[in-house]
Amino acid sequence: MVKAIRLNEFLPRVNVAVAKSPPLIHSTSAHRLFDVIEGGKILAMPCNVFGGEKLCYCFLGRPAYKGQSVESPSEWQLPIAFVLRFHTQPAIKRVFPFDSGAFRAGRLPAYISAFRLDGFELSGDPNNVGRLISFFFKSTDRYVARRAAGHEELKEEHSLDMRHMEVLAVGRLFRENSSAACDDRAAAIEMQIAEDITLARDNLLGIVMPEEFKRTPGLMTSLKAITSRVETYPHLPLGTQEHYALIYDRVNHIYKKAGINL
């Protein structure tokens, strides 16, 4: 019997290289910085998408998470980002090719929200993330830059047909431009970690924060104890959303300083 082929059925069988994964990035509001540093960890918090679970959310390679937009933010309302690369992989609960919360909330386009979310869950095979990057983006640097392969290119190279609707829908989502309703979280790989993330030099590549925090006595000393790479960005007379380009740039600085070639 002919049946549709779901993304998590397709990827383990696709003939592509397993691309290397870029670092994980956890983003949050700067008002939480002192609590995180004092506790020495990013806490797994109760999740309103997967009820009854405590999860820590990260996106792969890009600081894609965006909190509630503030038109005239104070410094502590601006975003911060923790750039993570683990020697020992934490407990990965789920992996999705996009923001699962946006999917559940109906913020993704109808051409992909028509399908069931569980078909896009990829944690069953540890190589699925590398295959996803290779299949849809060809390389890790193209994934980080969101330069996805074309529709006809994917169809011809991998003999895709209407059994592969879910695969083609993800490809379209990755190619389409960001918007207020459907931003970069639609094309960033989400990883849910089912435990607190301890912040230490062996797993914290760097931190991005507003530059005003550098003036806080003792803060830089505390940060330098857990990472050698602290990047800052200016507080501009703009809304929260207009600061994200600066954060993306500073994350790329951390990659370069860490010798990471995407």
C-alpha positions in Angstrom: 0.0 0.0 0.0 1.3 3.4 -0.9 1.6 5.8 2.1 3.0 9.2 2.9 6.7 9.2 4.1 7.2 11.3 7.2 10.3 13.3 7.7 11.5 11.1 10.6 11.1 8.1 8.4 12.8 9.7 5.5 16.0 11.1 7.0 17.5 7.8 8.4 17.4 6.4 4.9 18.4 9.4 2.8 21.8 9.1 1.0 23.6 12.2 2.2 26.7 12.9 4.4 26.2 13.5 8.1 27.2 17.2 8.4 28.9 18.4 11.5 26.6 20.2 14.0 27.2 23.8 14.9 27.1 24.9 18.6 23.8 25.1 20.5 22.6 28.5 21.6 20.3 29.3 24.5 18.8 32.8 24.4 16.9 34.6 27.2 16.3 38.0 28.7 19.3 39.9 30.2 17.4 40.3 33.5 18.1 36.6 34.2 21.9 36.9 33.8 22.8 37.3 37.5 20.5 34.4 38.5 22.1 32.2 35.9 25.7 33.1 36.9 24.9 32.7 40.6 23.3 29.3 40.1 26.0 28.2 37.7 23.5 26.7 35.3 20.7 27.3 32.8 17.6 25.7 34.4 15.2 23.4 32.7 11.8 25.1 33.2 8.2 23.9 33.1 7.1 23.7 29.5 3.7 25.0 28.4 4.0 23.2 25.0 4.8 19.7 26.4 2.9 19.9 29.6 4.3 18.3 32.8 7.9 18.4 31.6 10.9 20.6 32.5 12.9 21.4 29.5 15.7 23.7 28.4 15.3 25.0 24.8 18.2 25.7 22.5 18.5 26.4 18.8 21.3 24.9 16.7 23.8 27.4 15.3 21.8 30.6 15.5 20.4 32.8 18.3 17.0 32.4 16.8 14.8 32.6 19.9 13.1 35.9 20.3 11.3 37.0 23.4 8.4 39.4 23.6 9.1 42.5 21.6 9.7 45.7 23.6 9.6 49.0 21.8 11.8 51.0 24.1 13.7 48.4 26.2 15.9 49.0 29.2 19.3 47.3 29.1 18.0 44.4 31.3 15.2 43.7 28.8 17.6 43.1 25.9 18.5 39.5 24.9 21.5 37.5 26.0 22.8 34.4 24.4 24.9 31.4 25.7 26.9 29.6 23.0 27.3 25.9 24.0 29.3 23.0 22.8 29.4 19.8 24.9 32.1 17.2 25.3 29.5 14.9 26.8 26.1 15.4 25.1 23.2 16.1 27.6 20.0 14.3 27.6 18.2 15.3 24.4 14.5 14.9 24.8 13.3 16.0 21.4 14.6 17.5 18.1 12.5 19.5 15.6 13.6 21.3 12.4 11.7 24.4 13.6 10.2 26.0 16.7 7.7 23.4 18.0 5.9 26.1 20.1 5.3 28.2 17.0 3.9 25.0 15.3 1.5 24.3 18.2 0.4 27.9 18.4 -0.5 28.1 14.7 2.2 30.6 13.8 3.7 28.5 11.0 2.1 28.5 7.5 -0.8 26.2 6.8 1.2 24.2 4.3 3.2 22.7 7.1 0.8 22.9 10.1 -1.6 20.7 8.2 0.6 17.7 9.2 1.1 16.1 12.6 4.0 17.5 14.7 5.2 14.1 15.8 6.3 13.3 12.2 8.9 16.0 12.4 10.4 14.8 15.7 14.0 13.6 14.9 15.6 12.5 18.2 15.3 8.8 17.3 18.6 8.7 15.4 21.6 10.9 16.6 22.7 11.3 12.9 19.3 12.9 11.9 20.5 16.4 12.6 23.6 16.1 10.4 21.5 14.5 7.6 18.9 17.3 7.9 21.6 19.9 7.5 23.1 18.1 4.5 19.8 17.4 2.8 18.2 20.8 3.1 21.2 23.1 3.1 24.1 21.1 1.7 26.6 22.3 4.3 26.7 23.6 7.9 27.8 27.1 6.8 24.8 27.3 4.5 22.5 26.2 7.4 23.8 28.9 9.7 23.3 31.5 6.9 19.8 30.0 6.1 20.6 29.4 2.4 18.4 26.3 1.7 18.4 24.2 -1.4 15.7 24.8 -4.0 12.5 22.9 -4.4 13.2 21.5 -7.9 16.8 20.7 -6.8 15.7 18.5 -4.0 13.0 16.8 -6.0 15.4 15.9 -8.8 18.4 14.9 -6.7 16.4 12.6 -4.4 13.4 11.5 -6.6 10.8 13.1 -4.3 7.2 12.8 -5.1 3.9 13.4 -3.3 4.7 10.7 -0.8 7.3 13.2 0.5 4.9 16.1 1.2 6.2 16.6 4.7 9.8 16.7 3.5 8.9 19.2 0.7 7.0 21.3 3.2 10.0 21.6 5.5 12.1 22.6 2.5 9.7 25.4 1.6 9.6 26.6 5.2 13.4 26.8 5.3 13.5 28.8 2.0 10.9 31.4 2.8 11.8 34.8 4.2 11.3 35.6 7.9 8.3 37.7 8.9 6.8 39.0 12.2 4.6 36.0 12.4 7.1 33.4 11.1 10.7 34.5 12.0 14.0 32.7 11.9 12.8 30.1 14.4 11.0 28.5 11.4 14.3 27.5 9.9 16.4 26.8 13.0 16.8 23.3 14.5 15.3 23.1 18.0 16.8 20.9 20.6 15.0 20.2 23.9 17.3 19.2 26.8 15.7 17.4 29.7 18.0 18.6 32.4 19.7 21.7 33.7 22.8 22.9 31.7 25.8 23.4 33.9 27.9 26.4 32.8 31.6 25.5 32.8 34.6 26.2 30.6 34.3 22.7 28.9 30.8 23.4 27.5 30.4 27.2 27.4 32.0 28.6 24.3 30.9 32.2 25.0 28.3 34.7 26.1 26.7 37.6 24.3 25.2 40.4 26.4 24.5 44.2 26.3 27.7 46.1 26.9 26.3 48.1 29.8 26.6 44.9 31.9 30.4 45.2 31.6 30.4 48.1 34.0 29.0 45.9 36.8 31.8 45.3 39.4 32.9 41.7 39.5 30.7 40.5 36.7 33.4 40.1 34.1 35.6 38.3 36.6 32.7 35.8 37.2 32.1 35.4 33.5 35.8 34.9 32.6 35.9 32.0 35.2 33.5 30.0 33.0 34.3 31.2 29.5 37.1 33.2 27.8 34.8 34.7 25.2 32.4 37.5 26.3 31.0 39.5 23.5 28.9 42.7 24.0 26.7 44.8 21.9 25.4 48.4 22.3 22.0 49.4 23.5 20.5 51.3 20.6 17.5 53.6 20.6 15.5 50.9 18.9 13.1 48.1 19.8 14.2 44.7 21.0 13.8 43.1 17.6 16.3 45.5 16.0 19.1 44.3 18.2 19.1 40.7 17.0 21.4 41.4 14.0 24.0 42.6 16.5 23.6 39.4 18.5 24.0 37.2 15.4 27.2 39.1 14.5 28.6 38.6 18.0 27.8 34.9 18.0 29.8 34.7 14.7 32.7 36.5 16.5 32.6 33.7 19.2 32.8 31.0 16.5 35.8 32.7 14.9 37.6 33.2 18.3 36.9 29.5 19.1 38.3 28.4 15.8 35.0 26.9 14.6 34.9 26.7 10.9 31.3 26.2 9.8 
